[in-house]
Amino acid sequence: RLHPRMRQQLRTHCLDLHCWNSFWASAALVREGREEAMRLAQGMALRFVRRSVPQAQPTVPCTLSSWFTDSGRTGLCVEFSGQYGLWEREISRGERAVCNLFSLLDMIDAPAEGLQEEAVLVNDAQTTEVEAPCAGLFAAAPLHTSSWIEEGTLMGHILRADTLISVPLHAPKAGWLYQFGACHAETSEHSMMWTHPAVAGGEVVAKLMRNP
């Protein structure tokens, strides 16, 4: 049931929903220094929140949330995990995030959920990069971004290109899984060729983050 303030909030707040590649976890994106946007982003109970640098001056074209922010209102952007696919876990995560935002803005008569869950601030987080020990094909374990990973967890195997021997890959430290997969430098699911599992020795195949 919509709260009477719905019409007013539509003019003062913007939630801009996007999907980036499936190698990165879902995250709320807010502009640096925007305290209300940060409060709302953390209240959406997504695992990750990332700040962006303020613009020296408004730029066009831009995202809808940037336009709201540059015009003195509150803009929030959410990037969900996974272009070209639908996963129940991401749909549930998105539904909760949107309902939480509406609840915090008194737009629906329902309590926000998951507010006790930790939100990792990407810009300030302690990050552990998991590198491929050799060149080959990365066969990922059945893990999902936004999940907590214990130290020593098996993250997958590298099928060596030179010997075809399978080399196990374990998490060197515990943390929340922000990136998972062969996320090559030019990865874009608009160009699917960059999503291949071939990795070079030393290439990062996972990032684990935790708050200091």
C-alpha positions as CSV (number, residue, x, y, z in Angstrom):
1,R,0.0,0.0,0.0
2,L,1.5,3.3,-1.1
3,H,1.9,6.1,1.4
4,P,0.4,9.5,0.6
5,R,3.9,11.0,0.3
6,M,4.6,8.9,-2.8
7,R,3.9,11.7,-5.2
8,Q,6.1,14.2,-3.3
9,Q,9.0,11.7,-3.0
10,L,9.0,11.0,-6.8
11,R,10.0,14.7,-7.3
12,T,12.8,14.7,-4.7
13,H,14.4,11.3,-4.9
14,C,15.6,9.0,-7.7
15,L,16.5,5.3,-7.6
16,D,18.3,4.5,-10.9
17,L,18.5,0.7,-11.5
18,H,21.2,-0.9,-13.7
19,C,23.0,-4.2,-14.2
20,W,26.7,-4.5,-14.7
21,N,28.7,-7.6,-15.4
22,S,28.1,-10.8,-13.4
23,F,31.8,-10.9,-12.2
24,W,31.0,-8.0,-9.8
25,A,28.7,-8.0,-6.8
26,S,25.6,-5.9,-6.6
27,A,26.3,-2.4,-5.2
28,A,24.7,0.9,-4.3
29,L,26.5,3.8,-5.9
30,V,26.4,7.3,-4.2
31,R,28.2,10.6,-4.8
32,E,30.9,11.5,-2.3
33,G,29.6,13.9,0.4
34,R,25.9,13.2,-0.1
35,E,24.9,12.2,3.4
36,E,21.3,11.4,2.8
37,A,22.1,9.3,-0.2
38,M,24.7,7.4,1.8
39,R,22.2,6.8,4.6
40,L,19.6,5.5,2.2
41,A,22.2,3.4,0.3
42,Q,23.2,1.7,3.6
43,G,19.6,1.2,4.5
44,M,18.9,-0.8,1.3
45,A,20.9,-3.7,2.9
46,L,22.9,-4.5,-0.2
47,R,26.3,-5.9,0.8
48,F,28.4,-3.2,-1.0
49,V,28.2,0.6,-1.2
50,R,30.6,2.5,-3.4
51,R,31.2,6.3,-3.4
52,S,32.0,8.2,-6.6
53,V,34.0,11.5,-6.8
54,P,31.9,14.7,-7.0
55,Q,31.6,16.3,-10.4
56,A,33.3,19.7,-10.8
57,Q,30.2,20.7,-12.8
58,P,27.2,18.8,-14.1
59,T,27.9,16.8,-17.3
60,V,25.4,15.7,-20.0
61,P,24.7,13.1,-21.0
62,C,24.6,11.3,-17.6
63,T,22.6,8.8,-15.7
64,L,19.3,9.8,-14.2
65,S,20.6,9.5,-10.7
66,S,23.5,11.9,-11.6
67,W,21.0,14.4,-13.0
68,F,19.0,14.3,-9.8
69,T,22.2,14.8,-7.7
70,D,23.5,17.6,-9.9
71,S,20.2,19.4,-9.6
72,G,20.4,19.4,-5.8
73,R,18.2,16.4,-5.1
74,T,18.9,12.9,-3.8
75,G,20.0,10.4,-6.5
76,L,20.9,6.7,-5.9
77,C,22.2,4.2,-8.4
78,V,22.2,0.5,-7.9
79,E,24.2,-1.9,-10.2
80,F,22.9,-5.4,-9.9
81,S,25.1,-8.4,-10.7
82,G,24.6,-10.0,-14.1
83,Q,23.7,-8.6,-17.5
84,Y,21.9,-11.0,-19.8
85,G,20.7,-13.3,-17.1
86,L,18.1,-13.6,-14.3
87,W,19.0,-15.2,-11.0
88,E,16.5,-15.7,-8.1
89,R,19.1,-14.5,-5.5
90,E,19.6,-11.2,-7.4
91,I,15.9,-10.7,-7.9
92,S,15.3,-11.2,-4.2
93,R,18.2,-8.9,-3.3
94,G,16.8,-6.2,-5.6
95,E,13.2,-6.5,-4.3
96,R,14.4,-6.1,-0.7
97,A,16.6,-3.2,-1.5
98,V,13.8,-1.3,-3.3
99,C,11.2,-2.0,-0.6
100,N,13.7,-0.9,2.1
101,L,14.2,2.4,0.3
102,F,10.5,3.0,0.0
103,S,10.2,2.2,3.7
104,L,12.9,4.6,4.8
105,L,11.2,7.3,2.8
106,D,7.8,6.5,4.4
107,M,6.4,5.6,1.0
108,I,5.1,2.2,2.1
109,D,3.8,1.0,5.5
110,A,6.3,-1.8,6.0
111,P,9.5,-2.1,8.0
112,A,12.9,-2.2,6.3
113,E,14.6,-5.6,6.5
114,G,18.3,-6.6,7.0
115,L,19.4,-3.3,8.6
116,Q,21.6,-5.3,11.0
117,E,23.6,-6.7,8.1
118,E,27.0,-5.3,7.4
119,A,27.4,-2.9,4.5
120,V,31.0,-2.9,3.1
121,L,32.2,0.5,2.0
122,V,34.2,-0.4,-1.1
123,N,36.4,2.7,-1.1
124,D,37.6,2.1,2.4
125,A,37.6,-1.7,2.5
126,Q,40.5,-4.0,3.1
127,T,40.8,-5.9,-0.2
128,T,42.4,-9.2,-0.8
129,E,43.1,-10.1,-4.4
130,V,43.2,-13.8,-5.4
131,E,45.5,-14.3,-8.3
132,A,45.8,-17.2,-10.7
133,P,49.1,-18.9,-9.9
134,C,49.7,-19.9,-13.5
135,A,48.2,-19.5,-17.0
136,G,45.3,-21.7,-18.0
137,L,41.5,-22.0,-17.7
138,F,39.8,-20.9,-14.5
139,A,37.1,-23.4,-13.4
140,A,35.2,-21.5,-10.7
141,A,33.7,-23.2,-7.6
142,P,29.9,-22.8,-7.1
143,L,30.3,-19.5,-5.2
144,H,28.3,-16.3,-5.6
145,T,29.2,-12.6,-5.2
146,S,28.1,-10.9,-2.0
147,S,28.7,-14.1,-0.1
148,W,31.0,-14.4,3.0
149,I,34.1,-16.6,2.2
150,E,36.2,-18.2,4.9
151,E,39.9,-18.3,4.7
152,G,41.0,-21.5,2.9
153,T,37.7,-21.9,1.0
154,L,38.2,-23.7,-2.4
155,M,37.5,-21.0,-5.0
156,G,38.1,-23.2,-8.1
157,H,40.9,-24.7,-10.1
158,I,43.3,-23.5,-12.8
159,L,43.7,-26.0,-15.6
160,R,47.3,-25.3,-16.5
161,A,47.9,-24.4,-20.2
162,D,51.4,-26.0,-20.3
163,T,50.8,-29.3,-18.4
164,L,47.0,-29.6,-18.2
165,I,47.4,-30.3,-14.5
166,S,44.6,-29.0,-12.3
167,V,45.8,-26.5,-9.7
168,P,43.4,-25.7,-6.8
169,L,42.9,-22.1,-5.7
170,H,42.0,-21.3,-2.1
171,A,41.0,-18.0,-0.4
172,P,44.1,-16.6,1.3
173,K,41.9,-14.6,3.7
174,A,38.3,-14.3,4.8
175,G,36.0,-11.6,3.3
176,W,32.9,-10.7,1.3
177,L,33.2,-11.7,-2.3
178,Y,33.1,-8.6,-4.4
179,Q,34.6,-9.9,-7.7
180,F,34.5,-13.5,-8.8
181,G,35.6,-14.9,-12.2
182,A,38.1,-14.2,-14.9
183,C,37.2,-10.5,-15.0
184,H,39.5,-9.4,-17.7
185,A,40.7,-5.8,-18.0
186,E,38.2,-5.1,-20.9
187,T,35.3,-7.3,-19.6
188,S,32.0,-6.2,-20.9
189,E,29.0,-8.4,-21.4
190,H,28.1,-6.2,-24.3
191,S,31.0,-7.9,-26.0
192,M,30.7,-11.5,-24.7
193,M,34.2,-12.5,-26.0
194,W,35.7,-10.9,-22.9
195,T,33.9,-13.3,-20.6
196,H,36.1,-16.3,-21.5
197,P,37.7,-18.3,-18.6
198,A,41.3,-18.1,-20.0
199,V,43.6,-16.4,-17.5
200,A,47.3,-15.4,-17.4
201,G,49.6,-16.1,-14.5
202,G,49.0,-13.4,-11.9
203,E,45.7,-12.3,-13.2
204,V,43.1,-11.5,-10.5
205,V,40.2,-14.0,-10.5
206,A,38.6,-12.8,-7.2
207,K,38.5,-9.9,-4.8
208,L,37.5,-10.3,-1.1
209,M,36.6,-7.2,0.9
210,R,35.9,-6.4,4.5
211,N,35.5,-3.2,6.5
212,P,38.6,-2.2,8.5
